Amino acid sequence: MDTTTGELARPGFTALHPVAFALIDGPLVALGAAALWPRAGRRLCLRPSWLTRRLALGLLGTIAAAHLVEAATAWRQARRRGLDAPRWAAQTALAGAPSLLALHAQPGSEWAEEAHHHRIAPKTRA
């Protein structure tokens, strides 16, 4: 069992820590509340004066689109490598880039192997 998340460990999947989800999705929920319910957003101080409803909706839509593109990329890469594609895609849809980076860091990843190959070796004295 994974002590950080409380779930059974699965090879080929790295669950992000719940704090990561709170830090990433908390502000998105606040932005969504400010965009969809302007009066509530002002009362809860979630909407500063410069953040118009149109701008908040635009930001929310752009962020959602980016997360969906990242999730589709995670699905494709996980499936290609024989990993649990639905879990990777769902996590990436919620967390975005940190989940995609965790997928890239999985053993056997071309990206992880390339990063390891190009790692700078410590200098030795002659």
N, C-alpha and C positions, 0 to 999 in steps of 0.2 A: 504494500500500500504506500502511496506517495504521501509523505507527512505534510507537505506544503498545501496540497489540495484536498486530501482526504479521500481520494478516489484510487481505484486500482490502477497500477502502472501498466501501460500498454506499450509494447515496443513500437517505435516509429511514431509516437505521438507525445508531444510535450504540452501539457496543459499550462496555461499562464496562471500565475498567482492571482487569487481573487482581488487583491489590492490593485493589480494592474488593470483589471476590468473597471474597478471603481474610479481610478484616476482617468481612464480613457473615456468611459461611457457616462460618468457623472456630469461632466460639463456638456456633453451632447444632450443629455436629458434636460438639463437646465436651458440650453439653447432652444430645444424643441418646445419646452413649456413657454418660454418667452415669445417664441414665434407663433405658436398656436393659440395661446391665451394671453394676449397683451396685458389685460388688466391684472391678471394674477401675476404675471411676470414683473410688472411694476411694483405691486404690493410686496412681493418677495425679494425685491431688489435684484431680480435676475436679468433685468433689461435696462442697461444704461441708456441715457438720452440719445446717444449717437447711433444706437442699434435700432434701426427702423425694422418694422415687421417684414418688409420686403427683403432687406438685407439678411435678416435672421433666417427667413425661409430659403433664400439663395445659398447661404452658408450651409444650412442643414442639408439641402438637396445635393450640393457639391460634395460634402463629406460622405453622405449616404452613397452617392454614385462611386466615389473613390473606394469605399469599403466593399461594395459589390464587385468592382473590377478586381480588387485584391483577393476577394473570396473566390472568384472564378479562376484566377491565377493559381491560388492555393489548391483548388479542386484538381485542376489539370496536372499540376506538378506532383501532388500526392498520389493521384491515380497512376501516373506514369511510373512512379517509383514503387508502386504496390503498397502504399500506406493507406490509412483510413481516411479517404477523401472527404466523406460527409463531415467528419469531426473537424478536420482541418479547415474546411470551407466555412462551417458554422462559427468556429472560433475566430477565423479571420474576418468574417462579416461583422462580428461584434467588436473585435479589438483592432483590426486593421494591420498596419505595418509590423507591430511587435510580433504578432502571430506568424506573419509571412517570414520574418527574419528567423523565428524559431524553426520553421519548416526548412529554411535554407541551411540551418546549422545542423540538421539531422545527419547522423553518420551515413555515408554513401552518397551524399548530395554532391553534385558537381561543384557547386559554389563552395561548400565546406572543404572539399578536397583542394580546390584551387587556392582558397585562402590559406590552407595549411601548407601547400607547396610554396607559396610566395612569402611565407612568414620569414622575417629577417632573422638569420642565425646570429647568435652573439659573436662578437669579434673575439678572435683568439690572438694572443700575443705571439709574435714570431721569435 
